[in-house]
Amino acid sequence: MKTTQDFQKERLSAGQKVGVINLGCARNLVDAQMMLGRLKKNGHRIVNADEAQTVIVNTCSFIEEARKESIDTILDLVELKKQGKIKQVIVAGCLAQRYGKDLAKEFPGVDAFVGTPTLNRENMPQQMQLTPKHFAYVKICESCFNACSFCAIPKIKGKFISRTIESIVKEVKELDAQGVKEINIIGQDITAYGMDVYRQKSLARLLKELVKVIKNIEWIRLLYAFPSHVTDELIDVIAQEPKICKYIDMPLQHISDHILLEQNRNITTQQTFELIQKIRRAMPQGFVRTTFITGLPGETDVDFEQLRNFVKESRFERVGVFVYSKEEGTLAAGMKQQVPEKIKKSRLDSLMQDQQTISSEIQQSFVGRTLKVLIEEKEKDSSETYIGRSEYDAPDVDGVVYVRSKKPLKAGDFVQVMITDAYEYDLAGIVE
């Protein structure tokens, strides 16, 4: 399959106005930043998608809902091309990587399907940052070798690859020099980082190197940790390093031994309990974000009740729930005892109702406390209200803190906020 570089050499004239529509996760966002960085370097003008001659849609195909969003966006762009409002449509990303040949037949109005950029072990290509100036995503690895039965990522992304520590440190030093205040470490499985290039789990080692070189960056956040790869050393580094957020995004997916085995998660119920206890002991004030899947083939009422009880007892600070999506080419897709959609959805609703109660109680516990908050933007139609995040809130996926301040603030400022009000997922307070 062609790369974006191949396409621009063959089909994009110099100086053409190019825009991107990015769909999916933060990992996709980094891919989009790399695409635009290359395009800009080669003389193309980067503009908003509604001003572009050529529009690149960076697609996601992780689950059915994401594929539908990608297809709908492609249809909209093809229609705009028919109307003469844009000249070319390029489909990039996971959907193109996996189904490019089939999609080319279905969408003749698309000029090219170009797949995803390749992560380079030694050098990160120049990126055009799409995030606000005060925070950035740093992708340290690509793909995954866990072979979870429900997941198609290894089939889409190929072989697992880690960047070198030197490459990552160089990128973070550059971001630090630009005044970035928060970096979010991402990858499909950041806890496997280094297992290919260093032959051992090396995330803790990487973090120790990063905290040595940063000056402006005050928060390092870890996203997408695989439970069975979380080491005692990693937990200790997160707990002890002041600049590492006491927040870990660790998708558990289930708690029943039966389902964990069917999911091929390489962890047991008991090991999961022990891991959570280690994290809680090391970081009593820390937050755990996790996700669960309802309706994996063979999930019984007993399995689900075990999951519900686990969520109630564990009182996770952040929880997301997804219904099982039958993904072509995965082991789970061929399993018997597929759970009806109605039951999957009912289980999701029950789990989320349980978590909403827990979340509200946790949020209320912040009232009267002071939190360090990173300001994101000014609230529209208000002269004294700003929107920010605490170290317990990842960009775009968690809640926000509404901040009242008589003193003018700007994006990237850190302020101490006395929390006065709590809502289901958000907080509000006053600058001290």
N, C-alpha and C positions, 0 to 999 in steps of 0.2 A: 504494500500500500504506500502511496506517496506520502511524503511529509509536507508540512507547511512550507518548508524551504524549497522543496522541489516545485511545488505549485507556484510559489511567487516567482521563481526563476522562469517558469514556462508561460504563465498566464497573467501575472500582475505587472502592469506597466509601472515604471518608476513614477513616484509622486501621487499615485492613486490614493484616494481617501478610503481607509479601511476601518471598520468598526467591529466590535466583538460583542456577542451576547453569551455570557457564561452561565451555565446551568450546573446544578449539582453541588458538590462539597468543596471545601477549601483546597483540597488537593487539585481539583479541577481548576480552581482559581489560579494557582501557581502555574499550571500548564498554560492557561490563557496569558498570564503575564510573560511567560517565556516566548509564546508565539508573537505577541505584540512587540516584545523587545527585539526579536529578530527582524520583524517587519520594519520597525522604526530604524534599525541599524542599516537596513538596505534601502532606505530612502522613501519609504511609504509614509503617508500622512495618517496619523491615528486620530480618529474622531469618534463622536458618539454614533451609535448604530443608526439613529434616525437621520444622520447627516452623511452616511457613508455611501460610496459607490459599490463597494464590496463588503458584505457582511459575513463574518465567521460566527457560526453558532457552535460553541463548545459543549457537547452533549454529555449526558449521563445515562447509563443503562443499568444501574445497580439493582433496581427493583422495577416492577411494572409501572408504578406511578411515575417514576423518573423517566422511563421510556416514553410514556404517553406525553409528558410535558415536552420532551425533546421533539417528538413527531409533530406535535401541535405547532411548535415554534418553526420547524422546517416548513410546514404547510403555509404558515403565515408569510414567511420570507419568500417562498416560491410565488405566492400570490402578488407580493409587492414587486417582484421581478417582472411578472406578467404585465403589471400595470406601468412598468417603466420607471418605477421609483428607485430601484437599485439595479445595478448591472450584473452582479455575480453573487452567488450564494455558495459558501463553502461550509461543509459539515465536518467538524473535527470532534475529537474526544472519544469517549468509551463506546458510544453507539456506533460511530463510524468504524472504530477499531474492530468491533465484533461482527457487525452486520453490513459492512460497507458494500460488498458485492450485491447483496440482496436489495439494499436501499437504492443502489444506483439504478436498478430496474424499476423500482417503485416510484422514484422521484427523478425523472429525466431532466427536470428543471434545475437540479442542483449541478453546479459546475465541477465540484470535486469533493471526494470523501478522503480526508487526509489522516485519520487516525490520531494518535496522541504523540506528543514529543517524547523523546527518549531521555531518561535521566542519566547524566554523565557522572561517572564516579569521581573524577578529578576536578572538573570545572563546571560551575553553574553558569549557564549563558546569561547574558544581560537581560534583565526583566524590566518591563514597564509596570510599575506598581499600580494595582487597581484598588488597593485598600487605602483608607485614610493615612496621612503621613505619620501618624503617631503609633501605628501598629502594623505588623507584617507577619506573614506566614513563611516558615522556613521548612521546606520539604527535605528530610534527611534520608529517606529511602523510598523505594517504589515496589509495589506488588507485595506478595505475601506467600509463604510456603506452608501455611497451617492446614490447608485443604479442608476447611469447614464444609460440611455436606450441603449446606444451603447456599453457598456463596460462589459466584462466578468470577470474582476479581482475578485470581491467578490465570484464568483462561483469557481474560481481557488484557491484563497488564503484562503477562509473561513472567519471566524469571525474576526472583527477588534480587534487588540490588541496593547496596548502601553506598552513600557518598563517603569520601574520606573525611576524617576529622579536620584535616587541614583545609579542605574545600568549604566545609560548613563554618569553621572559625573565620575564614576570610569573608564569607558572605555576612556573617553576624557583625564583624568589625565594621564593615561598610555601612550596614544599617544603623549601627550605633553612631557612627560618625555623621550620619544624616539626621540624627536627633530622634530616631525611633524610640519609643518608650516601652513597648511590649512586643515580644516575639512569641509566636505560637509554633511549637515544634510539631510537625505533622508527618504522616506516612500511614500506609494501611496498617502497619504494625511497627510502631517506633521501638517497642521493647525487644524486637528482633534485630535492631540496628547493630551492624558490625559482624553478624554471624557469618556473613559471606566473605567480607574483606579482612576481618581480624580473627575469624574463627571462634569468636565468643561474643556474648551479649555485651555491648559496649556503650549503652546509653548513659549509664552513670559516669563513665569515663569522659564521654563527650560533654556532659553537663559541667563537670569539674573544669574542663578546658574553657568552656564558654564564660563561666562566671569570672574567670581570670581576666578576660579581655574587655568586658562591657563597662561603660561609664554612664551613658545616658539611659540605657535600657534598665528598667527597674523591675520588670516582670518577665519571667520565662514561664510559659505555660505548656503543659504536655497534653497532647490530644491523641487518642486512639492507642491505648496500651492493651496488649493482649494478656489476659489474666495469667496464663500458665508461664509467661515469660517475665513476669514482674519479679525482680530479685530483691533480696534483703538489702543489698548495697544500694539499689535504686531508691527504695523506700527511705533509707537513711539520708541519701543525698537530697531528696525532695524535702525531707523534714528539717534538715540542718542548714540548708543554704537559704538565706533571707530573700534572695532575688528570684527564687523558684516558687511560683504560686503553690499554695497548699491546696491543690486541686488536681485531681487525676481523672481523666476520661477513660474508663475501663469497661468496655462492653462485656457483660457477663452472659447475656443471651438466655440463660435458664439456670435452674438450681437442681432440678431432678436428675439423679444419676442416669436414669433411663434416657432422658432427652439429651443430656450432655454427651452421652456416648453416641447417640444417633447423630448429633450435630458434629461429632468428631472434634470436640473442643480440647481434648487432652488435659482435662482437669475434672476432679470429682466434687461431689457435694461437700465433703469434709475438707478438701483442700481449699475450696472457695471460702468456706467459713474461716479457716485458718488465715488465709490471705487478708480477708477483710479485718480480722482482729489485729493483725500486724500493722496494717495501715492506720487503724483507729488508735492503737497504742502509740505509734510514732507521731501521729498528727491528730491529737484530740480535737483541734479546731478545724481540721481539714475537711474538704468537700470531696465526695465521690460522685461523679456523673457516670451513669451506666445505662445500658439499653437491654431490652428483652424482646424475644420473638414469641408470639403466641401462634399456636396452630401448626407447628411442625408436624409432618406426617407421623401418626402414632401417638401424639400427645393426648393423654387421657384426662378425664376430670380429676383424677387423683394427682397426676403430674401438675396440672394447673393449680389446684388448691395448694400444693406444696410451694409453688411459685408465689402465689398470693400471700401465704403466711410468711415466706421469706422476705418479701418486700415490706410487709408490715413490721416485722421484727427488726430488719436491718436499718430502716429509716434512712434510706439514701437521700442525699440532698437534691440530686438532679436525676430524673429518670425519663427515658424515652421508650416508647413501646411501638413495635411494628408487627403487623400481621405477616405470617410467613408468605413469601412470594415464590412461586414455582419457577425456578430459573433453569433454562435449557442447558443441558450438559452437566448439571450437578448431580451428585448422588441422591440427594433428597427428592429430586424431581421424579426419580424412578421408584421411590418407595411406595409401598402399599399403605392403606389406611390414611389417605389424604383427608384432612379435616375440612368440612364444609366451610365456605366463606362466612356464613352467618355466625357460626360458632367461633371462628377466629376473631371476628369483629367484636362479638359479645365479650370474649375474654379480654381483648384489648381494652374495651370500655370499662370493664370491672377493675382491671389493674390500674388504669389511669384514675378512676374515682378514688381508689384506695390511696394512690400517691398524692392526689390533690389535697387530701386531708393532712397527710404528713407534711407536704410542702408548705401548706398554710401555717402549720404549727412551727415549723423551722423558721419560716419568714418572721413570724411574730416574735421569736426569740431574739431578733436583732433590734427590736425597738428599745431605745435607750442606750444602745451601744454606738461606738464610733468606728467607722470603717474608712479605710483609704480608698478613694475613688478616682478612677481615670476618666476625665471628661471627654466625651465623644463629640457633642454638638450642643448648640443652643436649642431649646424647645421653641417651636414656632409659636408666634403670637404671644410670647411672654418675654418680659424684659429681665426677669430675675430667675428663670428656671432653666436648668441645663439637664442633659441626659448623659449619664456616665455608667461605668461598670466597676464592680469590686473585683478583687482577685478571684472571687468565686463565680464569676460570670464570663464565660468564653464569648467572643464576638459571634453574633448572629444566631446562636443556639440557646443561650440562657437569657435570663431576665436583665433588667436595667435598674439603675438607681436614679430617681428624679431628684435633682439637687437644686435647692434654693440658695441663691447667693446674691447679696447686694453688691459685692465686688465683682466686676466683669471677669469672666473666665474664658478660656479658649481651649479648643481641642488639643489634647495632649497634656493638659495641666493635671497634676495630682493634687487632691484636696482631702482634708479630713472632714468627714460628714457625720454629724449626729443623726442617727436614724429616728425618725418621728412616727412614720407610718409604714405598715407592711401590707402587701397585697398577696394574691396567690403566687405570683412569680416575681413580682417587682418590689422594690423598696423606695422610700422617699425620705429625704432628710434635709438638714440645714448645715451649711458650711460653718464650722466652728471658728 
